[in-house]
Every structure is written in structure tokens, then in C-alpha cells.
Amino acid sequence: MRFKVAKQRSTPPIIIVALIDVLIVVLIFLVVTTTFKTHPAFKLTLPESETAQQGNNTVTNIIINVPKGTNVFFVGERAYNDRQLEAYLSGQTRISPNIAVSIRADTEAPFGQIVLLMDILKKSNVRPGNVNAFARPVGDNAQPRGAASSVPAGRTR
């Protein structure tokens, strides 16, 4: 009797480099096609004003955000305490004496913070005529242009 002898099969070689290349291409595809959400640092509820107007887009403007429940001011995404903000604004007024400052304060922000901010603006030699505040028109639930309810703000046009 003759029994069939099982042939010794060699395992097929797996080309791992090709697999890695395919995985990298898939990873790049996922990263490129993914949309990333930016989450606001804080939400502002602007007060209403019967005389609210659109801001002037031709002036270089520093927007200072005053959120509720904090002791800091935000210029763009950067947070400043009162001394840091004064130093920052003093430097800006040295560069451009006619710098305009817009205050964007939450409706529930403490009034003391607004008074402190106005004091900082005076110490920094910001001209009183160059200071304005963001507000939304009475009965308008939408935010006015240039007064979005989330950070970043910073220097604008």
C-alpha cells in the first residue's frame, strides 16, 4: 500500500511594506476629509440697544471680550489680567495712537469689570472717542456683524 505523502507547503510571504503603505494612504485620506469643529471658549449674550449700529470696518480695532464669571479679559483667544491688558494696550497705543477699542461684554458680566476696563483704557492712553461697545438691536436675536458670540475675536480689519 502506498500512502500519499503530504507535501510540505511553505507559508506565502506577506509583504508588510505594502500593507503599511495602504494604511498610511487611508490615514491621510481620513485626516484630509475630516472636518474639525472649533468650540468657543465662552459664549457672550450681548445687551440690547435701540441705537445699535454696524461697526466701522475701515478702522483697525482691538476687540476686548468681558465674559461673565471671570476676572480676565480676552483679546482674541488670549486671556489677560488687568495689569497684562494695560501693558498690552499701552504697547498698542505707542505703535498707533489712534487705535480703536471695542468692548464686547456679556449682559451678565459684573459692572465692576467694565469700570475696571474703562480705567485700564484711560491709563493706556486710548482716546475716549475711540472706544465703543457691541450691542444687538432691540428684538434682534441675531448678533450684529462683527459681534459674534464666541471667541476668537482679536484684531480685525
PyMOL CGO cylinders between C-alpha atoms (Angstrom):
from pymol import cmd
from pymol.cgo import CYLINDER

trace = [
    CYLINDER, 0.00, 0.00, 0.00, 1.14, 3.24, -0.94, 0.3, 1, 1, 1, 1, 1, 1,
    CYLINDER, 1.14, 3.24, -0.94, 0.10, 6.17, 1.22, 0.3, 1, 1, 1, 1, 1, 1,
    CYLINDER, 0.10, 6.17, 1.22, 0.01, 9.63, -0.13, 0.3, 1, 1, 1, 1, 1, 1,
    CYLINDER, 0.01, 9.63, -0.13, 2.75, 11.74, 1.36, 0.3, 1, 1, 1, 1, 1, 1,
    CYLINDER, 2.75, 11.74, 1.36, 1.60, 15.21, 2.36, 0.3, 1, 1, 1, 1, 1, 1,
    CYLINDER, 1.60, 15.21, 2.36, 3.56, 17.89, 0.61, 0.3, 1, 1, 1, 1, 1, 1,
    CYLINDER, 3.56, 17.89, 0.61, 5.24, 20.40, 2.77, 0.3, 1, 1, 1, 1, 1, 1,
    CYLINDER, 5.24, 20.40, 2.77, 3.79, 23.79, 1.80, 0.3, 1, 1, 1, 1, 1, 1,
    CYLINDER, 3.79, 23.79, 1.80, 5.69, 26.93, 2.58, 0.3, 1, 1, 1, 1, 1, 1,
    CYLINDER, 5.69, 26.93, 2.58, 3.74, 29.83, 4.03, 0.3, 1, 1, 1, 1, 1, 1,
    CYLINDER, 3.74, 29.83, 4.03, 3.23, 32.59, 1.48, 0.3, 1, 1, 1, 1, 1, 1,
    CYLINDER, 3.23, 32.59, 1.48, 5.33, 35.66, 2.19, 0.3, 1, 1, 1, 1, 1, 1,
    CYLINDER, 5.33, 35.66, 2.19, 3.31, 38.66, 3.34, 0.3, 1, 1, 1, 1, 1, 1,
    CYLINDER, 3.31, 38.66, 3.34, 4.65, 41.91, 2.07, 0.3, 1, 1, 1, 1, 1, 1,
    CYLINDER, 4.65, 41.91, 2.07, 4.24, 44.05, 5.14, 0.3, 1, 1, 1, 1, 1, 1,
    CYLINDER, 4.24, 44.05, 5.14, 5.63, 47.19, 3.47, 0.3, 1, 1, 1, 1, 1, 1,
    CYLINDER, 5.63, 47.19, 3.47, 2.72, 47.25, 1.02, 0.3, 1, 1, 1, 1, 1, 1,
    CYLINDER, 2.72, 47.25, 1.02, 0.23, 46.91, 3.87, 0.3, 1, 1, 1, 1, 1, 1,
    CYLINDER, 0.23, 46.91, 3.87, 1.82, 49.81, 5.73, 0.3, 1, 1, 1, 1, 1, 1,
    CYLINDER, 1.82, 49.81, 5.73, 1.68, 51.96, 2.58, 0.3, 1, 1, 1, 1, 1, 1,
    CYLINDER, 1.68, 51.96, 2.58, -2.03, 51.23, 2.18, 0.3, 1, 1, 1, 1, 1, 1,
    CYLINDER, -2.03, 51.23, 2.18, -2.70, 52.05, 5.84, 0.3, 1, 1, 1, 1, 1, 1,
    CYLINDER, -2.70, 52.05, 5.84, -0.83, 55.36, 5.56, 0.3, 1, 1, 1, 1, 1, 1,
    CYLINDER, -0.83, 55.36, 5.56, -2.84, 56.33, 2.47, 0.3, 1, 1, 1, 1, 1, 1,
    CYLINDER, -2.84, 56.33, 2.47, -6.10, 55.51, 4.29, 0.3, 1, 1, 1, 1, 1, 1,
    CYLINDER, -6.10, 55.51, 4.29, -4.96, 57.51, 7.33, 0.3, 1, 1, 1, 1, 1, 1,
    CYLINDER, -4.96, 57.51, 7.33, -4.06, 60.54, 5.20, 0.3, 1, 1, 1, 1, 1, 1,
    CYLINDER, -4.06, 60.54, 5.20, -7.43, 60.30, 3.46, 0.3, 1, 1, 1, 1, 1, 1,
    CYLINDER, -7.43, 60.30, 3.46, -9.25, 60.31, 6.80, 0.3, 1, 1, 1, 1, 1, 1,
    CYLINDER, -9.25, 60.31, 6.80, -7.28, 63.26, 8.16, 0.3, 1, 1, 1, 1, 1, 1,
    CYLINDER, -7.28, 63.26, 8.16, -7.80, 65.32, 5.00, 0.3, 1, 1, 1, 1, 1, 1,
    CYLINDER, -7.80, 65.32, 5.00, -11.54, 64.65, 4.72, 0.3, 1, 1, 1, 1, 1, 1,
    CYLINDER, -11.54, 64.65, 4.72, -12.36, 65.07, 8.41, 0.3, 1, 1, 1, 1, 1, 1,
    CYLINDER, -12.36, 65.07, 8.41, -13.95, 68.34, 9.45, 0.3, 1, 1, 1, 1, 1, 1,
    CYLINDER, -13.95, 68.34, 9.45, -12.79, 69.77, 12.74, 0.3, 1, 1, 1, 1, 1, 1,
    CYLINDER, -12.79, 69.77, 12.74, -15.11, 71.80, 14.93, 0.3, 1, 1, 1, 1, 1, 1,
    CYLINDER, -15.11, 71.80, 14.93, -13.83, 74.76, 16.85, 0.3, 1, 1, 1, 1, 1, 1,
    CYLINDER, -13.83, 74.76, 16.85, -15.50, 75.19, 20.18, 0.3, 1, 1, 1, 1, 1, 1,
    CYLINDER, -15.50, 75.19, 20.18, -15.87, 78.72, 21.51, 0.3, 1, 1, 1, 1, 1, 1,
    CYLINDER, -15.87, 78.72, 21.51, -14.03, 79.50, 24.71, 0.3, 1, 1, 1, 1, 1, 1,
    CYLINDER, -14.03, 79.50, 24.71, -17.07, 81.26, 26.11, 0.3, 1, 1, 1, 1, 1, 1,
    CYLINDER, -17.07, 81.26, 26.11, -20.49, 82.43, 25.00, 0.3, 1, 1, 1, 1, 1, 1,
    CYLINDER, -20.49, 82.43, 25.00, -21.47, 86.08, 25.23, 0.3, 1, 1, 1, 1, 1, 1,
    CYLINDER, -21.47, 86.08, 25.23, -25.00, 87.39, 25.40, 0.3, 1, 1, 1, 1, 1, 1,
    CYLINDER, -25.00, 87.39, 25.40, -24.81, 90.97, 24.18, 0.3, 1, 1, 1, 1, 1, 1,
    CYLINDER, -24.81, 90.97, 24.18, -27.09, 93.58, 25.72, 0.3, 1, 1, 1, 1, 1, 1,
    CYLINDER, -27.09, 93.58, 25.72, -29.78, 95.17, 23.58, 0.3, 1, 1, 1, 1, 1, 1,
    CYLINDER, -29.78, 95.17, 23.58, -29.60, 98.77, 22.39, 0.3, 1, 1, 1, 1, 1, 1,
    CYLINDER, -29.60, 98.77, 22.39, -32.11, 100.87, 20.49, 0.3, 1, 1, 1, 1, 1, 1,
    CYLINDER, -32.11, 100.87, 20.49, -29.30, 102.86, 18.83, 0.3, 1, 1, 1, 1, 1, 1,
    CYLINDER, -29.30, 102.86, 18.83, -27.02, 99.92, 17.91, 0.3, 1, 1, 1, 1, 1, 1,
    CYLINDER, -27.02, 99.92, 17.91, -25.25, 100.33, 14.58, 0.3, 1, 1, 1, 1, 1, 1,
    CYLINDER, -25.25, 100.33, 14.58, -22.96, 98.26, 12.42, 0.3, 1, 1, 1, 1, 1, 1,
    CYLINDER, -22.96, 98.26, 12.42, -19.30, 98.76, 13.24, 0.3, 1, 1, 1, 1, 1, 1,
    CYLINDER, -19.30, 98.76, 13.24, -16.92, 100.67, 11.01, 0.3, 1, 1, 1, 1, 1, 1,
    CYLINDER, -16.92, 100.67, 11.01, -14.84, 98.11, 9.09, 0.3, 1, 1, 1, 1, 1, 1,
    CYLINDER, -14.84, 98.11, 9.09, -12.17, 100.57, 7.94, 0.3, 1, 1, 1, 1, 1, 1,
    CYLINDER, -12.17, 100.57, 7.94, -10.60, 101.17, 11.38, 0.3, 1, 1, 1, 1, 1, 1,
    CYLINDER, -10.60, 101.17, 11.38, -8.04, 98.88, 12.98, 0.3, 1, 1, 1, 1, 1, 1,
    CYLINDER, -8.04, 98.88, 12.98, -9.86, 97.66, 16.03, 0.3, 1, 1, 1, 1, 1, 1,
    CYLINDER, -9.86, 97.66, 16.03, -8.96, 95.73, 19.16, 0.3, 1, 1, 1, 1, 1, 1,
    CYLINDER, -8.96, 95.73, 19.16, -11.93, 93.80, 20.49, 0.3, 1, 1, 1, 1, 1, 1,
    CYLINDER, -11.93, 93.80, 20.49, -11.86, 93.16, 24.23, 0.3, 1, 1, 1, 1, 1, 1,
    CYLINDER, -11.86, 93.16, 24.23, -14.24, 90.45, 25.45, 0.3, 1, 1, 1, 1, 1, 1,
    CYLINDER, -14.24, 90.45, 25.45, -15.59, 90.58, 29.01, 0.3, 1, 1, 1, 1, 1, 1,
    CYLINDER, -15.59, 90.58, 29.01, -17.28, 87.26, 29.84, 0.3, 1, 1, 1, 1, 1, 1,
    CYLINDER, -17.28, 87.26, 29.84, -19.40, 86.66, 32.91, 0.3, 1, 1, 1, 1, 1, 1,
    CYLINDER, -19.40, 86.66, 32.91, -17.95, 84.84, 35.90, 0.3, 1, 1, 1, 1, 1, 1,
    CYLINDER, -17.95, 84.84, 35.90, -14.25, 85.58, 35.26, 0.3, 1, 1, 1, 1, 1, 1,
    CYLINDER, -14.25, 85.58, 35.26, -11.73, 88.20, 36.31, 0.3, 1, 1, 1, 1, 1, 1,
    CYLINDER, -11.73, 88.20, 36.31, -9.89, 88.17, 32.97, 0.3, 1, 1, 1, 1, 1, 1,
    CYLINDER, -9.89, 88.17, 32.97, -10.31, 89.96, 29.68, 0.3, 1, 1, 1, 1, 1, 1,
    CYLINDER, -10.31, 89.96, 29.68, -9.93, 88.26, 26.32, 0.3, 1, 1, 1, 1, 1, 1,
    CYLINDER, -9.93, 88.26, 26.32, -8.33, 89.77, 23.25, 0.3, 1, 1, 1, 1, 1, 1,
    CYLINDER, -8.33, 89.77, 23.25, -8.79, 87.11, 20.61, 0.3, 1, 1, 1, 1, 1, 1,
    CYLINDER, -8.79, 87.11, 20.61, -8.08, 83.78, 22.25, 0.3, 1, 1, 1, 1, 1, 1,
    CYLINDER, -8.08, 83.78, 22.25, -5.57, 85.21, 24.71, 0.3, 1, 1, 1, 1, 1, 1,
    CYLINDER, -5.57, 85.21, 24.71, -6.59, 85.95, 28.29, 0.3, 1, 1, 1, 1, 1, 1,
    CYLINDER, -6.59, 85.95, 28.29, -5.21, 88.98, 30.14, 0.3, 1, 1, 1, 1, 1, 1,
    CYLINDER, -5.21, 88.98, 30.14, -5.49, 90.08, 33.72, 0.3, 1, 1, 1, 1, 1, 1,
    CYLINDER, -5.49, 90.08, 33.72, -5.79, 93.83, 34.37, 0.3, 1, 1, 1, 1, 1, 1,
    CYLINDER, -5.79, 93.83, 34.37, -2.02, 94.53, 34.51, 0.3, 1, 1, 1, 1, 1, 1,
    CYLINDER, -2.02, 94.53, 34.51, -1.27, 92.46, 31.42, 0.3, 1, 1, 1, 1, 1, 1,
    CYLINDER, -1.27, 92.46, 31.42, -4.06, 94.15, 29.48, 0.3, 1, 1, 1, 1, 1, 1,
    CYLINDER, -4.06, 94.15, 29.48, -2.80, 97.58, 30.47, 0.3, 1, 1, 1, 1, 1, 1,
    CYLINDER, -2.80, 97.58, 30.47, 0.71, 96.70, 29.27, 0.3, 1, 1, 1, 1, 1, 1,
    CYLINDER, 0.71, 96.70, 29.27, -0.66, 95.26, 26.01, 0.3, 1, 1, 1, 1, 1, 1,
    CYLINDER, -0.66, 95.26, 26.01, -2.83, 98.31, 25.30, 0.3, 1, 1, 1, 1, 1, 1,
    CYLINDER, -2.83, 98.31, 25.30, -0.02, 100.74, 26.20, 0.3, 1, 1, 1, 1, 1, 1,
    CYLINDER, -0.02, 100.74, 26.20, 2.21, 98.98, 23.67, 0.3, 1, 1, 1, 1, 1, 1,
    CYLINDER, 2.21, 98.98, 23.67, -0.52, 99.17, 21.03, 0.3, 1, 1, 1, 1, 1, 1,
    CYLINDER, -0.52, 99.17, 21.03, -1.11, 102.89, 21.62, 0.3, 1, 1, 1, 1, 1, 1,
    CYLINDER, -1.11, 102.89, 21.62, 2.63, 103.54, 21.31, 0.3, 1, 1, 1, 1, 1, 1,
    CYLINDER, 2.63, 103.54, 21.31, 2.54, 101.85, 17.90, 0.3, 1, 1, 1, 1, 1, 1,
    CYLINDER, 2.54, 101.85, 17.90, -0.69, 103.52, 16.78, 0.3, 1, 1, 1, 1, 1, 1,
    CYLINDER, -0.69, 103.52, 16.78, -2.04, 106.38, 18.92, 0.3, 1, 1, 1, 1, 1, 1,
    CYLINDER, -2.04, 106.38, 18.92, -5.41, 106.33, 17.13, 0.3, 1, 1, 1, 1, 1, 1,
    CYLINDER, -5.41, 106.33, 17.13, -6.13, 102.68, 17.93, 0.3, 1, 1, 1, 1, 1, 1,
    CYLINDER, -6.13, 102.68, 17.93, -9.84, 101.90, 18.32, 0.3, 1, 1, 1, 1, 1, 1,
    CYLINDER, -9.84, 101.90, 18.32, -11.07, 99.61, 21.07, 0.3, 1, 1, 1, 1, 1, 1,
    CYLINDER, -11.07, 99.61, 21.07, -14.40, 97.80, 21.06, 0.3, 1, 1, 1, 1, 1, 1,
    CYLINDER, -14.40, 97.80, 21.06, -15.80, 96.33, 24.25, 0.3, 1, 1, 1, 1, 1, 1,
    CYLINDER, -15.80, 96.33, 24.25, -17.82, 93.15, 23.88, 0.3, 1, 1, 1, 1, 1, 1,
    CYLINDER, -17.82, 93.15, 23.88, -19.22, 92.39, 27.32, 0.3, 1, 1, 1, 1, 1, 1,
    CYLINDER, -19.22, 92.39, 27.32, -21.72, 89.76, 28.35, 0.3, 1, 1, 1, 1, 1, 1,
    CYLINDER, -21.72, 89.76, 28.35, -25.05, 91.06, 29.65, 0.3, 1, 1, 1, 1, 1, 1,
    CYLINDER, -25.05, 91.06, 29.65, -24.37, 89.36, 32.98, 0.3, 1, 1, 1, 1, 1, 1,
    CYLINDER, -24.37, 89.36, 32.98, -20.74, 90.48, 33.28, 0.3, 1, 1, 1, 1, 1, 1,
    CYLINDER, -20.74, 90.48, 33.28, -20.17, 92.40, 36.53, 0.3, 1, 1, 1, 1, 1, 1,
    CYLINDER, -20.17, 92.40, 36.53, -20.28, 96.17, 36.09, 0.3, 1, 1, 1, 1, 1, 1,
    CYLINDER, -20.28, 96.17, 36.09, -17.11, 96.40, 38.15, 0.3, 1, 1, 1, 1, 1, 1,
    CYLINDER, -17.11, 96.40, 38.15, -15.24, 94.61, 35.36, 0.3, 1, 1, 1, 1, 1, 1,
    CYLINDER, -15.24, 94.61, 35.36, -16.48, 97.18, 32.84, 0.3, 1, 1, 1, 1, 1, 1,
    CYLINDER, -16.48, 97.18, 32.84, -15.41, 100.07, 35.10, 0.3, 1, 1, 1, 1, 1, 1,
    CYLINDER, -15.41, 100.07, 35.10, -12.00, 98.41, 35.60, 0.3, 1, 1, 1, 1, 1, 1,
    CYLINDER, -12.00, 98.41, 35.60, -11.67, 98.02, 31.82, 0.3, 1, 1, 1, 1, 1, 1,
    CYLINDER, -11.67, 98.02, 31.82, -12.53, 101.68, 31.24, 0.3, 1, 1, 1, 1, 1, 1,
    CYLINDER, -12.53, 101.68, 31.24, -9.91, 102.64, 33.83, 0.3, 1, 1, 1, 1, 1, 1,
    CYLINDER, -9.91, 102.64, 33.83, -7.33, 100.46, 32.06, 0.3, 1, 1, 1, 1, 1, 1,
    CYLINDER, -7.33, 100.46, 32.06, -8.19, 102.13, 28.75, 0.3, 1, 1, 1, 1, 1, 1,
    CYLINDER, -8.19, 102.13, 28.75, -7.64, 105.60, 30.28, 0.3, 1, 1, 1, 1, 1, 1,
    CYLINDER, -7.64, 105.60, 30.28, -4.31, 104.57, 31.81, 0.3, 1, 1, 1, 1, 1, 1,
    CYLINDER, -4.31, 104.57, 31.81, -3.23, 103.12, 28.45, 0.3, 1, 1, 1, 1, 1, 1,
    CYLINDER, -3.23, 103.12, 28.45, -3.92, 106.45, 26.71, 0.3, 1, 1, 1, 1, 1, 1,
    CYLINDER, -3.92, 106.45, 26.71, -6.69, 105.11, 24.49, 0.3, 1, 1, 1, 1, 1, 1,
    CYLINDER, -6.69, 105.11, 24.49, -8.67, 108.13, 23.34, 0.3, 1, 1, 1, 1, 1, 1,
    CYLINDER, -8.67, 108.13, 23.34, -12.24, 108.14, 24.72, 0.3, 1, 1, 1, 1, 1, 1,
    CYLINDER, -12.24, 108.14, 24.72, -13.68, 108.77, 21.24, 0.3, 1, 1, 1, 1, 1, 1,
    CYLINDER, -13.68, 108.77, 21.24, -12.04, 105.57, 20.01, 0.3, 1, 1, 1, 1, 1, 1,
    CYLINDER, -12.04, 105.57, 20.01, -13.87, 103.33, 22.50, 0.3, 1, 1, 1, 1, 1, 1,
    CYLINDER, -13.87, 103.33, 22.50, -17.19, 101.73, 21.61, 0.3, 1, 1, 1, 1, 1, 1,
    CYLINDER, -17.19, 101.73, 21.61, -19.28, 98.79, 22.75, 0.3, 1, 1, 1, 1, 1, 1,
    CYLINDER, -19.28, 98.79, 22.75, -21.01, 95.96, 20.94, 0.3, 1, 1, 1, 1, 1, 1,
    CYLINDER, -21.01, 95.96, 20.94, -24.76, 95.60, 21.42, 0.3, 1, 1, 1, 1, 1, 1,
    CYLINDER, -24.76, 95.60, 21.42, -27.55, 93.99, 19.47, 0.3, 1, 1, 1, 1, 1, 1,
    CYLINDER, -27.55, 93.99, 19.47, -30.61, 95.88, 18.29, 0.3, 1, 1, 1, 1, 1, 1,
    CYLINDER, -30.61, 95.88, 18.29, -33.73, 95.55, 20.45, 0.3, 1, 1, 1, 1, 1, 1,
    CYLINDER, -33.73, 95.55, 20.45, -35.76, 92.50, 19.48, 0.3, 1, 1, 1, 1, 1, 1,
    CYLINDER, -35.76, 92.50, 19.48, -32.99, 91.11, 17.26, 0.3, 1, 1, 1, 1, 1, 1,
    CYLINDER, -32.99, 91.11, 17.26, -31.94, 87.61, 18.28, 0.3, 1, 1, 1, 1, 1, 1,
    CYLINDER, -31.94, 87.61, 18.28, -29.11, 87.54, 15.76, 0.3, 1, 1, 1, 1, 1, 1,
    CYLINDER, -29.11, 87.54, 15.76, -25.76, 89.03, 16.67, 0.3, 1, 1, 1, 1, 1, 1,
    CYLINDER, -25.76, 89.03, 16.67, -24.69, 92.13, 14.68, 0.3, 1, 1, 1, 1, 1, 1,
    CYLINDER, -24.69, 92.13, 14.68, -21.92, 91.73, 12.16, 0.3, 1, 1, 1, 1, 1, 1,
    CYLINDER, -21.92, 91.73, 12.16, -18.54, 91.77, 13.89, 0.3, 1, 1, 1, 1, 1, 1,
    CYLINDER, -18.54, 91.77, 13.89, -20.10, 90.82, 17.22, 0.3, 1, 1, 1, 1, 1, 1,
    CYLINDER, -20.10, 90.82, 17.22, -20.15, 87.05, 17.04, 0.3, 1, 1, 1, 1, 1, 1,
    CYLINDER, -20.15, 87.05, 17.04, -20.97, 85.34, 20.28, 0.3, 1, 1, 1, 1, 1, 1,
    CYLINDER, -20.97, 85.34, 20.28, -17.82, 83.28, 20.53, 0.3, 1, 1, 1, 1, 1, 1,
    CYLINDER, -17.82, 83.28, 20.53, -14.06, 83.68, 20.54, 0.3, 1, 1, 1, 1, 1, 1,
    CYLINDER, -14.06, 83.68, 20.54, -11.80, 84.22, 18.59, 0.3, 1, 1, 1, 1, 1, 1,
    CYLINDER, -11.80, 84.22, 18.59, -12.07, 87.93, 18.06, 0.3, 1, 1, 1, 1, 1, 1,
    CYLINDER, -12.07, 87.93, 18.06, -8.72, 89.73, 18.35, 0.3, 1, 1, 1, 1, 1, 1,
    CYLINDER, -8.72, 89.73, 18.35, -7.66, 92.41, 15.91, 0.3, 1, 1, 1, 1, 1, 1,
    CYLINDER, -7.66, 92.41, 15.91, -9.96, 92.84, 12.99, 0.3, 1, 1, 1, 1, 1, 1,
    CYLINDER, -9.96, 92.84, 12.99, -9.94, 94.88, 9.80, 0.3, 1, 1, 1, 1, 1, 1,
]
cmd.load_cgo(trace, "trace")
